């Protein structure tokens, strides 16, 4: 049983994230964190630490990593988790999958103080991602961090600054950016053949009362087996609550729920395809309409987002985003429209559906404007040295990160992309909470409520 550190305060964690545990050790050797990035040679093994042994890590990130680890000479060497049960599970699972033993650390401070770890993969509670990643890069490590990158602008700015100053490789878990169909869609739109985007419709609908619920674990976890004070990081200090520890996605300020978990994926493609960093404005609404189980984040949300250049209000398009836990009709959709047709990332089809027909065009003395139909490359294409499972998109995304750790190139889901999706999420949640139209001040990098 580990004794929680009662002196671990919000100020302590912000300081560690902004300055970095371990960076001082590099300085004393006459070596900056940025120059440390060049140490890993082509034939050197890259030693990776696990930060947060979550279900996501076990079910998707581990197999995705192992698909490429042998070929690229990567290995897991350590785990950091504040719950002793998760540490033990990680040790046993990695031993089972790889035959190798890993070192267990009670927290990230211990992991970063240790030697022999080159990179980390972070899969913890949503609100912890940004500051944990900032601490890691300041400690000289490359990072793969799950999305959302950040749930507050304060945290997002800390990580953005840390990555820019250290030059470390950071990949955000926005895996669409490594999928062949999305890459092809981006190239197609940027080629000009699609025409200007004039509307985007996105949905993510399920009918799952148990989504993000872990009642069995909630009944089993004990406060004395973890470190609740450290879990809270820079959030307000409150009494132990196992639901907020394990079912954090249902509770603010530990997660924004649908915005950070689901919209973060989809809105990232809008930024990517359009080249725009964030919405010009957002209005949103939401509520808990069906699953009244004590959650605080909504089970249903809708946002209308205006995109376009700030210096030209006559140009742009609208994004209609909706998501619900209470009825699965509609499923997950990402539909891009131009005057000439539609790009459907659910079916991977480009079609002339809805485009300007000959009849409608002739009425106004115009020519028809219709796309030539074709099919985007499959999202399931994956070439690996060993297929150990995991979803193909995540495997490709993990491969991209591992390649970038080797070649020091910018990864597909770089820190600025993560910052941008965080801004959109924060704008949507703020609009929902305030009931006001929300904009963004680029000069001050602040959300503005009308």
Rosetta blueprint (number, residue, H / E / L):
1 X L
2 X L
3 X L
4 X L
5 X L
6 X L
7 X L
8 X L
9 X L
10 X H
11 X H
12 X H
13 X H
14 X H
15 X H
16 X H
17 X H
18 X H
19 X H
20 X L
21 X L
22 X L
23 X H
24 X H
25 X H
26 X H
27 X H
28 X H
29 X L
30 X L
31 X L
32 X L
33 X H
34 X H
35 X H
36 X H
37 X L
38 X L
39 X L
40 X L
41 X L
42 X L
43 X L
44 X L
45 X L
46 X E
47 X E
48 X E
49 X E
50 X E
51 X E
52 X L
53 X L
54 X L
55 X H
56 X H
57 X H
58 X H
59 X H
60 X H
61 X H
62 X H
63 X H
64 X H
65 X H
66 X H
67 X H
68 X H
69 X H
70 X H
71 X H
72 X H
73 X L
74 X E
75 X E
76 X E
77 X E
78 X E
79 X E
80 X E
81 X L
82 X L
83 X L
84 X H
85 X H
86 X H
87 X H
88 X H
89 X H
90 X H
91 X H
92 X H
93 X H
94 X H
95 X H
96 X H
97 X H
98 X H
99 X L
100 X L
101 X L
102 X L
103 X E
104 X E
105 X E
106 X L
107 X L
108 X H
109 X H
110 X H
111 X H
112 X H
113 X H
114 X L
115 X L
116 X L
117 X L
118 X L
119 X E
120 X E
121 X E
122 X E
123 X L
124 X L
125 X L
126 X H
127 X H
128 X H
129 X H
130 X H
131 X H
132 X H
133 X H
134 X H
135 X H
136 X H
137 X H
138 X H
139 X L
140 X L
141 X L
142 X E
143 X E
144 X E
145 X E
146 X L
147 X L
148 X L
149 X L
150 X L
151 X L
152 X L
153 X H
154 X H
155 X H
156 X H
157 X H
158 X H
159 X H
160 X H
161 X H
162 X H
163 X H
164 X H
165 X H
166 X H
167 X L
168 X L
169 X L
170 X E
171 X E
172 X E
173 X L
174 X L
175 X H
176 X H
177 X H
178 X H
179 X L
180 X H
181 X H
182 X H
183 X H
184 X H
185 X H
186 X H
187 X H
188 X H
189 X H
190 X H
191 X L
192 X L
193 X L
194 X L
195 X L
196 X L
197 X L
198 X L
199 X E
200 X E
201 X E
202 X E
203 X E
204 X E
205 X E
206 X L
207 X E
208 X L
209 X L
210 X L
211 X L
212 X L
213 X L
214 X L
215 X H
216 X H
217 X H
218 X H
219 X H
220 X H
221 X L
222 X L
223 X H
224 X H
225 X H
226 X L
227 X L
228 X H
229 X H
230 X H
231 X H
232 X H
233 X L
234 X L
235 X L
236 X L
237 X L
238 X L
239 X L
240 X L
241 X L
242 X H
243 X H
244 X H
245 X H
246 X H
247 X L
248 X H
249 X H
250 X H
251 X L
252 X L
253 X L
254 X L
255 X L
256 X L
257 X L
258 X H
259 X H
260 X H
261 X H
262 X H
263 X H
264 X H
265 X H
266 X H
267 X H
268 X H
269 X H
270 X H
271 X H
272 X H
273 X H
274 X H
275 X L
276 X L
277 X L
278 X L
279 X L
280 X L
281 X E
282 X E
283 X E
284 X E
285 X E
286 X E
287 X E
288 X L
289 X L
290 X L
291 X L
292 X L
293 X L
294 X L
295 X L
296 X L
297 X L
298 X L
299 X L
300 X E
301 X E
302 X E
303 X E
304 X E
305 X E
306 X E
307 X E
308 X L
309 X L
310 X L
311 X L
312 X L
313 X L
314 X L
315 X L
316 X L
317 X E
318 X E
319 X E
320 X E
321 X E
322 X E
323 X E
324 X E
325 X L
326 X E
327 X L
328 X L
329 X L
330 X L
331 X L
332 X E
333 X E
334 X E
335 X E
336 X E
337 X E
338 X E
339 X L
340 X L
341 X E
342 X E
343 X E
344 X E
345 X L
346 X L
347 X L
348 X L
349 X E
350 X E
351 X E
352 X L
353 X L
354 X L
355 X L
356 X E
357 X L
358 X H
359 X H
360 X H
361 X H
362 X H
363 X H
364 X L
365 X L
366 X L
367 X L
368 X L
369 X E
370 X L
371 X L
372 X L
373 X L
374 X E
375 X E
376 X L
377 X L
378 X L
379 X L
380 X L
381 X L
382 X L
383 X L
384 X L
385 X L
386 X L
387 X L
388 X L
389 X L
390 X L
391 X L
392 X H
393 X H
394 X H
395 X H
396 X H
397 X H
398 X H
399 X H
400 X H
401 X H
402 X H
403 X H
404 X H
405 X H
406 X H
407 X H
408 X L
409 X L
410 X L
411 X L
412 X L
413 X L
414 X L
415 X H
416 X H
417 X H
418 X H
419 X H
420 X H
421 X H
422 X H
423 X H
424 X H
425 X H
426 X H
427 X H
428 X H
429 X H
430 X H
431 X H
432 X H
433 X H
434 X H
435 X L
436 X L
437 X L
438 X E
439 X E
440 X E
441 X E
442 X L
443 X L
444 X L
445 X L
446 X E
447 X E
448 X E
449 X E
450 X L
